[in-house]
Amino acid sequence: MQIPWYITAIAAAMVWGIHYPLIDHALKKLSLFSVLLLTVVPLLLLAPFFSNDIIQDIKTFSQLYGFDKLAILSISITSVLASVLLFMSINNKNATLASLIEITYPVFVVLFAFVIFRQVHINASVIIGGLLIMSGAALIIVNN
């Protein structure tokens, strides 16, 4: 049974809805690095259960060249950088406002999917939704 994409997307949003206030709370008690490290612990604990996948992926990765290899390696840099910037934002303001500004990321997904991979996922509803997202973020920034 495959769960529809929009159900898993809403579920992810709900988990992020739990995650951000937890991050906000943790940053009031611990350093940014320790909170960031805590986000990695589950992966480290689960890694032994996926050793076959990891070994196969290492073999696949070693056969890649150029752009493909760079794009995949960039995941670790962008993930850490985005997390650090988000955690700094939460720490400097609060989880609610940081998340309402950070939610503008879909607009940048559209932009970078085109710039990096030449993928176009735009239609009228995407454009209108993107404009609403950016308008909402602008309203929040101006009033806070």
N, C-alpha and C positions, 0 to 999 in steps of 0.2 A: 504494500500500500504506500503510495506516494502522497505526502501531505502537500496541498496546494501552496505555491510560492508565497501568496499573499498572507496565508496563515502563519507560515514560518517567519515572514517579515514582521508581522504584527507581534508575534511571540518574541522576536529579537528586540523589538522596540520596548516591549514590556520588561524584558530582562535588563535592557539599558536603563529603563526607568527605575529599576531597583539599584542597579550598579552605580549610577551617578551620585545619589545621596550617600551611598556607602563610601564612595571615594571621598566625597566632601567631608564626611565624618572622620575617616581615616587620616586625611591630610591635616586635620586639627590635632591629631595625636602623634603622627609619625612623619618622617621625612618623605619628600617626593620620591626619592630613590627606593625606599623601603616599600612604599605603596605600589610603585611600578613593579618591583620585584615580586610582590604578592600576586600580581596578575599573571606571572609566568609560572608560578609553582604548580598549578594544575597540569600544565603541559609537561613539565618535567616528571611529574608523578605518573602521567599516562604514557609517556614515551616508550617504556619497556613493552607495553601491550601492543604497540604498533611498530615494533622493530622491523618486521618484514616489509611493511610499507616504506619505512624510512630507508632501509637498505636499497630497495628498488628505486626509490626517488633519487637517492644519491647516484646510482648508476645512470639513471635517465638524465639527471642534471649534468653529470660529467660529460655527456655526449652532446650537450647544447653548446652553441657558439654565440659570440657577439651579443646582439641585442636581446635575444631570449634569455641568456644567462644574466645579463645586467638587469633586465626587467624583473626577473625572479629575485635576485639578490636585493633589489631596491625595496622589496616588501618589508624586509627587516628594518631598514633605515626609516622608511615612511611610517611604519607602525609605531616604532619607538618615538619618533619625533612627534607624531600626532598625539600620542598618549601623553607625552611630557607637556606639550603645549596645552592640551585639554586640562590636564591636572593643574597646571599653573593658572589657567583661567578659573577653574573651580576654586582653587585656593585663594585667588585674588578677589573673587566676587562671591559666587555661590553656584551650586549645582544646577539650580533652576535656570538662571540667566545664562550660564555657560552653555548648557544644553540647548537652549533656545537659539543661541547664535551658532553653535556648532552644527545644528541641524541644517544649515545652509549647504552642507557638503554635497548633497545631490546635484546642485548646480555645477559644482566643480568636477563631479564624476562625469557629467555630460561633456564638459569642456575638455578634460584630460583624456577621456576615452577617444575623443576626436583627434586631439593634438598628438597623442602618443601612438594610438592604434588605428586611427582613421575610421573609427566606428561611429556611425550616426544613429542615435536612438531618439531622435527628436520628432515630435508631432505637436499638434496644437495644444493638447492637454499637458504635455511636458513643458512647453513654453509658458503657458498660463500658470501652471503649478510652480515653476521656477521663479516667475515674477512674484507670485504670492509669497513664496518662501523668503525671497530677498526683501520684499516690502515689509514683511513681518519682522525680519531681523533688523532692518533699518529703524522701524518703529520702536523696537525694544532698546536699541543702542541710543537713540535720541532721547528717550525718556528715562534712561538709567545711567 
